[in-house]
Structures are given as C-alpha cells and as structure tokens.
Amino acid sequence: MSKPDPQQVPFPESPVMPEMLRGSHTIQFRCHRGIGCWNACCSNIDISLTPVDIVRLKHRLDITSTEFLDRYTVPYEMEKDGIAGVKLRPVEGGTACRFMTAEGCSVYEDRPTACRYYPVALLSMRRQDEYVDRDSYALVKEAHCLGHQEPRTLSIDEYRAEQGLKEYDELARGWRQLILKKKSSGPTIGKPSKRSLQLFFLACYDIDRFREFVASDGFSQLFDIPAQEMHDILLDDDTLMQFGFRFLRQTLFGEMTIPMHTDAADRRAGRLKEKAARLEREAAERAARDEGLMDSGWDG
C-alpha cells in the first residue's frame, strides 16, 4: 500500500502507522472499562474538533456555540496565515480532557469524531486533477494503549459503523472538502482576506452566531433565498451547517450555488473582476522584479 503524505497525517508525531488502509482492512482492537490503560488516552489530549462535534457538544451541554468555543476550545492555524481549526481545551494547567471521569467519558454519546475513530485515523485527500476527495485510513499505535492486544478483530468499516461515524463523517464532508480545496488550490486563489477567514470560522464553528448573520437584513438583501428554504435553514443546526459549507464555497471559491439579487450579483462580479486584475498585476510585478534581479546577477 502507498504511504500517506505527511501533511495529511493528523498525528505528525507518528503514532500513526505509515500505511494507508482501506475500510475493508481488519484491525485487532477493543477498549473497555477495566482494561489496564483505561483513561490513558484521555489524560494527554490533542483533539481537533469538526463542526459536527461542536454542534453535538453544545447541545449536550445546553449552551450556545459561542459559549462552547469560549469555555472549551482553543483555535489554531491549519496553515500559516490560513483557515483556522479548533481544538478541545484540556484541564487548566494540565493535559487531560475536561470530560474525563474515573468512570470514563462524561459526554460519551456525543464524544468528538477523533475520539470515536481512535485507534484509526481518517485521511482525506484530493489530487490536484480530481474533483472528489478520497477517504483512506491509518492505524494509530501508541505505547500506552493495550486495546490492540484484546482478542477481537473487525474491519475498519465495521468499527466505523459501531462508533457511529458514518453520520458524523457525512455531515462533516463539506467542511473537509473546503479544507482540501483550499490546500490543493494554494496560491492560485490568492491569500484569503481577513473577512473570508472570519466567515470561515463563523460558518464552521460558531453556528449560533452564523444563524444571526444569515437571519440579518443585510444577508437577505444580498441573497435571494425562498422564505420556506430560509425557514428550514434557520430552524435546524445540521441544515444550517450544510448551508454554511455552500456559502463558504461561494465566498472562498466563487461556486455560485446560492442565488443573489441581480444588483448585488453585479456588484459582486465587479469586485471579483477587480480582485482578479489586482492579483494578475501583482504577479506580473513580482515576475518583473525577479527577472530584474536575475539580470543584475544578484544571487542573495
């Protein structure tokens, strides 16, 4: 089997085995209360959260997404000066998960995707010449984990079904596609504006504030969304989350799937044309400077 790109491995310190596995691959693993390493993996966490995780946990705790982000998470850069991710904040002054108890996870039914997958890692990738993402898996083996010695075997697909991951993965697919598209596009779409980065964080992670944004007069003046569709979007978090992914594809990549009022669309098209011209002009200026340096014989 081929080896994964190190940039795609979610655990760069390499407890991930270096093979990309299919869903049919058989693993040997079982975690249960009473095993000698019980709670060890929850004592030193580095857990990235998906938008689905945040929605499930904020409902579990009966707080808003804004409150959840403030109390339980820390942001991080997925790439330098790029889009942000969100990680679960450990206990104050320590590394343990704040939801860990002696009996186990206190939010087990709504535990994050990364916890559900363990000891499997999801690797989503996209080739530059493709328009679909590919899911592969890797196996995480850490010295403290005794679950790999348990006498139980099952396929990765069976494990994913057991852990309730099919629904989680499907709901988060649009978010993963956004990240993959941004990474594969690289400098061809230019550096995202501060406003774009703020909108990405809002739509992906702070769903309750995004709802307020979508419900605002300014949004309805810009986008032409039928009343019933808008009602459905605002009523349900999962529906709003999927709409947010569509909104970001339109905002970040110009995929026009959300109708706009004609005059607003014309203004937006004008701004995009101006931006494209500016990027082309800046690229030409950089090329001219580079050529000038080469002609002068400057070698740094």
N, C-alpha and C positions, 0 to 999 in steps of 0.2 A: 504493500500500500504506500501511497505517496505521503510525504511529510508535510505538515501544515506550515504556512507562512508564519514565522514567529510573531508578526504583528497581529495575527488573528487569534493567537492563543490567549485565552482570558486569564491565565495564570503564568505570567512571564518568568517567575522564579522556578519553573519547571518541575512541579509535581505532576504535570501533565505528561503522559506517555507520548512519544513523538510519532505516533501513527494516527492517521485519520481513519475512523471506523464507520462502517455503515450501521443502519438501525438494526439489521439482522445479526450483528455481531453478538456473540454470547459473552456475558460477564459473570463473574462469581462475586456476589456481594449480598450482605444483609446487615441492616442496622436495627438494633432493638435495645430497649432498656434492659440493663443487666450485662451488656457487653462491656469488656474491660476498658474500652476507650470512650464510654458514654459521656457526652457533652464536650469531648476534647475539641472537636471541630468548631464548636460554638464558643470556645474560650479565646480564640485568636482569629477574628473575622476580617475579611476584606470582601465585602458583599456589594456588588453593583446591583442597582435596582432598575427594573423595567417600568414603563408607565403602568402596566397591569399590576405590578407589585404595589405601587403607591396607591392605586385605586382600592385594591383589596384591603390593604393595611389601614388606610384612613377610614374605611367603613368599619373595619374590625374595632378600631379604637374610638369610633364615633367622633371624629374630629375632621376639620377641613384639610384639604391637601396642603394649603398654605401652612397650617399649624403643624402638620406631619413633617413637612420639609424643614421647618424651623427647629423642631424638637428632636427629630430622629435621623437627620441626614446631613451629609456634607457634600458639596459639589466638587467636581474635579474635571479637568480638561481631558477629553478623549484624544485630542491632538492639539498641538501648540496653536494658540490663538483661534481655536476652532470651537465646534459644538461641545456642549457640556454633558457630563454624565452625573449621576447621583449615587453616592454610596451610603450604606447604613452606618450611622454613627455608633461607635462602641460605648461601653460604660465610661463614665467620667474618670479620667486618669488611668484607664486600662484598655484591654483589647477584646474583652468578652462582649458577646451580643447582649443587648439590653433586654431581650425577650427570653433569655436562657434562665431556666429554673432547675432545681435539683431533679425535678420530675421530667424535664425536657423542655421543649419549645412551648412557650405560653401562647403563641399565635399559630400553632402547627397547621391548622386548617387553612390559614391564609399566609403561610410562610413564603418567602420570596422564591423566584424562579431558580436562582443559583443554589438555594438550599434543597429544592426539590430535585435538581439534577445531580447533586453530589452522589457518587464519585464520578459522574460523567460530565464532560464539558461540551457545550454546543458550540460548533464552529460554523458560523455563517459567512459565506464568501461569494464574491461575484467576480468573474473575469471581465476585463475591460471590453471585450467584444460581445458580451452577453447582456440580456435584459432581465434575467431571472437570477435569484440568489440560490445558492446550493447549501444545504444543511449536511454537515458531517459531524462526527463526534470524536472525542478523545477521552481517554481514561485517566483519572486523577488518582495517583497512588502516593499517599503521604505516610511517613514512617509511623505516626501515632495510630493510624486507622487499622483496626483489626477486622473491619467488616469484610475485607477481601478474603479472610480465612474462613468465613462462615460457609457451611456446606449447602449453598443454594445457587443455582445457575438460572439465568434467564436472558433473553435478548435485550438489547438497548431499547428497542421499540416496546417490548413488554414492560420494561422498567419505566419508561416514559408514561405509558398508559396507567400503570399502577400509581405513579406520583401525580397524576392529574395534569401532566404537562402539555397534552395536545391542545387543550383550550387556551392555556397560558401562551403557548407559542404562536397559535393562530392569531390571538388578539394583539400580540406584540410584533407580528411580522412586519406591519407597515413601518414601525419605528426602526427595526433592524434594517429594512430596505433603505430608509432615509440615511442612516449612518453609512451603509455600504456604498450608496450612490455618492455621498459626499466624499468618501475616501477614494473611490475609483475615479471621480471627476477631477479631484485635486485642483490645481491652479487654473484649469480650463474654465471654471465658473467664477473665478476671482475670489478674493477673500470676502467671507460673509460680513455684512455690515453689523454694527453693534445692535441695531434694531432687529435684524434677522436672527442673531444669536439669542436675543431676549425673547423673541417669538417662539423659537425652538424650545427654550426652557419652559415657557409658559404653556404651550400646547402639549408638550410631552409629560411634564411633571406636575405642574400646578393646575390641575384640571378645573378646580373651582374658580380660580381667577380667570382661566381661559373661558369658562362659561360666561362670566361677566363681560368679557371682551366681545364674545360672539353676540351676546344679547344687547350690546350697546347700539345707540342710534348711528354712530359713525360706521359700524360694521354693516348695518342694514342699508345704509346709503351707498356703500361701495359694492356689496354683493347682492345679487338678485336671487334669493332663495325662497321657494314657496313657503307659505305660512305653516302648512302641516309638517313639511320636512324640518323647518326650523324648530317647531314644537318638539318633534321627536329627538332632534339633536340635543336640545337643552334639557330634555327630561331624563335622559339615561346617560350615565357616565361612559359606558362602553361605546355607545353610539357617538357621543361627543368626542371620545378619544380617537375613533376611526376618522371622524370628520377632521380632527386636528392634524392627522397624518396627511390627509388630502390637502388641507390648507397649506401645510409646510411644503409639500411637493410643488404647489403652485407658487408659493412665496420664494422658495430657495432655487427651484429649477425651472420655473416657467411652465409647468404642466397645467394647462388651463382646463381644469375639470369642474371648477366652481364658477357658475355664471356670474358675470359682473354687469352692473348697469352700463349702458353704452357709453355715456360720457366719462364714467370712471375708468372703463376699459381703455378708452382712447388716451386718457391722461397717463395711465399705467404703461401703455405701449410706448408713449413718447419718452417716459422716464427710462424704460428698458433700452430703448434705442440710444438715448444719450449715454447710458452706462456702458453699453457695448462699444460705442465710439470712443469713450474715455479709456476703456481697457485696451482697445486696439492702439490708441495713440500712445498710452504709457508703455505698451510692449514695444512699439516702434522706437520710442525714445531710449528704452533700455538697450535695444539691439544696436542703436546708433552709438550709444556710449561705449558698449562692449567692443564694437568694431573700431572705434577711435582709440581705445586702449591697446588693442592688438596692433594697430598700425604704428603706434608710438613705440612699440617694443616693450611696454611695461609688463612685467611678469609677476608683480606682487612682491 
